Amino acid sequence: MSSAMLRRWKATTLVYAVLLLIVGTAFFRELCKDNSFNPSTLNENIVATDADDTAAAEDESDFWEWETTTRFSARKKDLKEDDQICDSFPSHMLSQVQVILKIGASEPADRVDTQISTVTRCISNLLIVSDMESELHGHRVHDVLADLPESVWSNEADLEAYEALKQGRVKSVNNQQGWNLDRMKFLPMLERAYDVNPTAKWYVFLESDTYYIWDNLFRLLDQFDPTVPLYFGSPSPGKPDEGETTWFAYGGSGYIISAAALQKLVYRETGAFGEYIQPSLSAQYADLIRGTDCGDTVVGWALYQKGINLSGAFPMFNPHALHSVPFDEMHWCRPVISMHKTKLADMEGLMKWENERDRRYPLLYAELFNYTGMGTFDKRPDWDNADWGGWQEPPESPAHTSLKACGATCHGNVDCLSYTYSSTGHCFFIRTMRLGDKRPLNLEERQTAGWDLQKMQNWIANHQCGKAQWVKPSLRRIF
């Protein structure tokens, strides 16, 4: 880490320590009311909800061990050509599942192209929504901003950026302007999805850097009733309601809305002659759309106001990129459904790797670990696997004196599985197995990442998975 990064890291650590003390004090006060305490909850971000408390009372475990079946057909052994990759894909599932990809006209074209040629390659009914009407790889791209009422366009800068896109001046719209327009797409996207396919049982949403494990996603949907209002995703705290936290599904990880939930959301009251007497969904929330930075929060709030709470499914829906996933006990035996900020090379690599694996069993993080190659190397120069979630020994620790000392001190610390050493004289430890990422060559500071292979092997040997652990909906288990 650079000196600036180190200063930010220390400041952030101090802030989080203070917040943890405040939250922890309140937490323990609540626990003391009934003189009960469960140490396992200390590993989670605790946000109590009635639904969580009810589930805990019924069953202490927070996962199901379902016997699931793949919807994919057997892979051909002689599969060589890329155009055969979709041969085993369960296309019949698309009569029940509508997939919606949200993109932006100003985002990198290679990212969108790679998404369509890999993750959504086999989705024949793919609905692409954006801020500009066009065609992409045989798919119509729907300009959903055209559906917005005038009341949303109070910001002149937003309107100017949108007009520039409509005139084809894509390069004149910068990243920030594109982001500002993005927040406005979410509710009209939901309305367009229902208009295009009102008979779907499930609506699956993703972004251009989302990676879905379709096999696991279909296995999950097989276990739930789409006639029940359901909303799945990775929980993030949203708009407060009278001091209480509400939750939304983090958009980058993808999310799923059942037919019953979407019908309830877009429903509009009618008058005696069948005329609508209630504004459209987007018009109802025009003020919130204008005032928010992130459109996925608006989705969560709108559903919440309809009485539909998020079914938190972290870590199956994961906000991490593959190289940032902390492989630990919370993840290990759980199925992987989605990841965010996926590199283009990983989109292509994962697609091919998935098609070569044995789909008789759901893909668990324990198996995904093998794709990363961790366990086959102990060091990587110009690499950082400790950019978040780590800790440092005291300044006087010998760990900070050299790369060798950093690795040796990690090896002697029972909690350390990996580390990063900075040539500025700082050693960072990590409790989990994380791949991390390459860092640009910097002559003023060189970073080297390391992994304690022996401890990793021992950890894996002691964490063999039996049945897949499909996590139960929870707003306690969050990132």
N, C-alpha and C positions, 0 to 999 in steps of 0.2 A: 504493500500500500504506500502511496505517496505521502509526504508530510501533511499536505492539505487533507488528504483522505483520512489520515490518522487523527488529525485534529477534529474532523467531523465525526469520526467514529467515537472518539472519547466524549465529545459533547453529546452525541446521540445516546451513548451508553449511560451518561449521567442523567439525562432526561428520562430515559426508560426506567432507570433505577428508582427515581423519585415517583414516577407513575406507578411502578410495581408496588412500592411501599404503600401508597395511598389505596390502590385497589386491593392489595393484600389485606390491609387492615380492615377494610369494609367487608371483605370476604370472610375473614375469620370471625368477625362480629356476627355475621349471619349464621355461620356454622355453630357458634356457641349458643345460639338461641335454643337449639334442640339437643345440645351436647353431643352431636354426631360429627364425625370427621372421617373422610375417605382420602387417604394419602394419594391415591391414584389421580385425583382431580388436580393435583398440583402440576401435573404435566400438561394441563390444558388451559386455554383461556376460558375462564368461567363466566358464563352469562346465563343465569338461570332463566328458564322458561317453563310455563305450565306443561307444555308438551314433553319437554325433556324430563321433568319430574315424574310425570305419569309413566313414561317409558321406563324410567329407572325403577319405579315401583313394581312394574310388571316383570321386568327382566334385567338383572344386573349387568349382563353383557351388553356391549354397544354395537354388536354386529350379528348378522344372520349367517348361518352356514348353509346356504341354499345349494341344492343340486341343480345346477343350471346346464342348459344344452346350447351348443353353438347353433346359430342360424346359417352359418357358412357351409357350403358343400365341400367335399373333400378336394384338396388341392391336387392338381395334376402333377405327377412326378417329373414330367419332362417340360415343365413350365420354364420357358426361356425368354419369350418375347414380352415386352412391357404391355402390349395390347391384350395379353391374356390374363393380366392381373385381376380383372373384374369378373373372370369366369366363375369364380367361387363365391362372389359377393351375393348375398341374399336379396336380390332386386325386388322380390315379392314383398319385402318388409316396407318398401317405399309407398305401398298403397295405404299404409297405416301411419307412416312417419314422414312429415314434411320437414326438410332440412333448409335452413335459411342462413345464408352467408352474408354478413354485413361487411362492406368494404368502403373505401373512399377514393374518389377520382384522383386525389392528389397523393395517395400513398404509393410506395415503391411498386412498380409494375412487376418486378421479378418475384416479389413476395406473393402477390395475388396469383400470378401465373403458376408458381410452384404449388400454392394451396390447391388450385383447381386441377393440377396434373397429378396430385398425390392424395391428400386427405379426402377431397370431395370428388375424386376422379370417377368413382363408380356411382355417384348420386345422380341418377338420370332426371329426377324432378327438382334439382337444385334451384332454389329461388335466391337470386342475388339482388341485394338492395344496396343503394348507394346514394350519392348526392348529385349524380348526373346520369341521364339516360344513355345507354350504349349497348353494345353486344360484346360478349367476351367468350371465346372458345365455344361458340354455338349456343350460349346462354344469353337470354335477354337480361340486361342489368336495369333494374327498376329504380327510377328516381323517386324515392319516397318523400323527399322534401317538398315535392310538388303537391302533396296531399295536405300540407300544413295550412292551418287557417292564418289569415293575415295578422291576427293578434299575437302570434308567436314572433313575428319579424319586427320587433321593436328595436333591435340592435342594427344600426345602419351598416356597421362593418360586416356583420354576418350576411346581410342581404347583398352587399356588394360582392362578397366572395362567392355567394351562390350564383349571382348573375354572371360573374366571370366564368364559372364552370358551364353554365348553360350556353354561353357564347363560345365555348371550346378553348378558353384561355386558361388551361389547367396549370401551366407553369407559373402563372401569376398568383396562384393561391399557395401560400406558404404552409408549413407544418402546423403552426398554431391556428391559422384560419381553418385548416382542414379539421383540426381537433374540435374547434368551436362548432363547426357544422355537424360533426359526428354525434354530439350529445343530443341533437335534435332528431336523429333518425329512429330512435328506439321505439317510441310509441307508434308512429306511422308504420314502422316495420311490422309490429304486431298486428296492426289493422290490415296491412297488405297481405300478410301470411294467411290470415283467416279468410280474406276475400278470395285469394287465389285457390285455397284448398280448405273449404269449410268442413269437409268430411274426414280430415286426418284425425287420428287418435292422439298423436303426439306431435309437438312442434319443437324441433331441435335447433338451437341457435349457436353460431360460432363466428369468429372473426378470422382475418387472413393469417394470423399467426397462432391459431388454435390447432392443436392436434387431437383428434378423436381416435380412440380404439373402438371401432364400430362393433366388433364382436362383443366386447364387454358392455357397450351401451345397449345393444339389443337384448343381451342377457338381463340387464337391469330392468328394462321396460317390460319384459315378459313377467316380471314379478309384481307389477302394479296395475291398478284399474284406471284407465284413462277417463272413466266417467266420474271419477273423484277429482276435485280441484287440487292439482299438485304442481309444485314449482321446485325443481331440483337445481342445485349448483353449489359452488364454493362460497360460504358466507362471508359477507363484509358488512360492517356496521353502516346503517343508512340514516335517513332523516329521523330525528327523534320525535316521539309522540308523547307529549305531556311529560317529558323527562325520561321516558322509557325508550330503550334502544329498539329500533326496527332493523330488519336485515334485508339485504338484496344479494342476488347471485352475481358474483364478479364476472363481468362480461367476457374478459379475455380467456377465462377457463371454459367458456361455453355454459349453457344452461338449457333446461328442458321445461316446457310448460304443457300440461295435459290439455286435451280438448275441452274438458269441463271448465278448467281454469281460464282458458282463453275466451271461451264463449261468455263466461261470466264477466270478463274484463271488458270486452268490446260491445256487450249488450247495450242497446239504447231504447229507452221507453218510447212508446208510440201513443198517438192520440186516437180519437174516436174514428178517424178516417184512415188510420194506418200510417199517418205522417209522423216522422221523428219529432219528438218534443224535447229531446235531450241532445246536447252537443256531442260531437264525436269524441272519442277517447283523447285524441291529441288536443282538441279544443278545451276539454275539461281541465287539462293539466298545463295549459299554455303558460301560466305564471311560473310554474315549477320548472318547465323546460327552459324558459328564458333565464331563470336564476341559478341553474345548477351547472356544475362543471362536467359531470359524468351522467350520461343518459341511463346507465344501468341502475343507478339509484332511483330514477323516476319509475322504472319498471317495477322495482321492489315495492316502492311506496304505493303505486297504483294498485298492485295486487293486494298489498296489506290492507288498503282501504276497502277492498272488496271482501275482506275476511280470509284471504289466502296467504298463509305464512310460508316462508321459505323452508324447504326440507334440506337442511345443510348436509352436504355429502362430501365434505373434505375428509381425507385426502384423495378420494376417488376422482373428484373434480379438483384439479390441482392448479393453483395460480403460478407455480414455479415452472421455469423452463427445465428441460431435461437435465442440462448440465448443472442446474442449481438445486435439484431435488435432494433433500437430506434423507438418504436411505437410513431409516431407523425403525424402531419397533412400531411406531405409529403408522408407518407406510408398508412395512415389509410384506405382510401376508394379505394386504388389501388389493383388490383389483384396480387397475389403472383405467380410468375412463377418458380423462383429458389432461392436457398440459398446455401451458401458455408460452408465448414468446419463443416458439420453436424455431430453431435455425433452419435455413433452407436445406442445408445438407442433411440435417436430421429428419426433416419431412420425407426426403427421398430415401434415406437410409432406413428409417423406421418402417416405411411402407413395404420395402422389399424384405426386411427382416421379419416383419409380421406375417407376410405371405409364405415364409419358409418355416415358420414355427408350427408346432402341433396345436391346432385349435380345439382339440377335444377338451382342453382345460382353459379356464379364463386366464388372461395375462395378469400376473401379480407383479408388484414392484420387485419382489425377490428375483423374478425372471428378467424384468427390465434391467436390473442391475448388470446382468451379463452383457447386455448391448453396449453399455458404457465402456466396457473393457477394464473397469476398476478391478484390482486384484492381480493384474498382469504387469503392473509397473509400480515402482515405489517413489519415483520423483519425476517432476516435469519442470524444466527451467522456463522462465518467463511465463509463469502460470500462477493463478490465485484461486485457491479453494476455500478461502476464509474471508470473503468479502462481506459476509453477514453471518450472524449466529455464533461467532467465536468468542474467545476470551484471551486475555494476556496474563501471564505470570507477573508478579511484582517487578518493577524496573531493575532491581538488583539481582534478579534471577539469571543464572548462567545461560538460560535458554536464548537470551538476546545477543549473545556474543558471537555466534556463528551459525551457519546452516546445520553443521554437524551437531552442535550443541542443542539447537532447536529440535532436531529429530530425536536425539537421545533423551531429552527431557520429556518430549511427547511420549516416547516409548515407556518411560518410567511412570507416567501418569495414567492411572487406570481409566480415566474419563476421556482421554485423547485418542482419537482414531486417525486424525489427519491434521496437517498443519501447513502454514505458509510462512516462509522466512523472507523478510525484506532486508536488502543490503544496507538500509539505513539503521539497522540494528534493532529490529522488532520481530518478535516471534509470536504468531497467532495460532491458537489451538482450536480444533473443532471436535465436537462430541459425536458427530455423525460421519457417514461415508458420503462425501460429496465430490463430484467430478471437478467442479469449478470450470474456469475458462482461461484461455490464453490472454496475456496482457501485452500491449504494444511494447516493443523494445525501447527502453529508457536508460540511457547511459548513467543518469544520476541515481537511478534506483532500479535494482534488479530484484525480481521476486521469484521464488522457487517454491512449488507446492510439493508436499510429501504425504505419503500414506503409510501407516503402520500395518504392513501386510499380515504379520502374525496375529495381531489383535483382530484384524478384520476377518481372517480365516476362523479364528475361535468364535467370534461373534456370530458369523454365519452358521457355523456348526451347531451353535446353541439356539438357533432360531429357524429350525426347519418348519416349513409350513405344511399343515395337513389340508383341511378344506379352506377354500377361499373365504375371507372374512368381509362380507358385504356390509359396510357400515350402516347403522340405523341413522335416520335423520337426527341431526343434533346442531344446536347453536352454541354448544359448549366447546365442541371439538373444531377449532378454527385455526387458521394461520395468522 
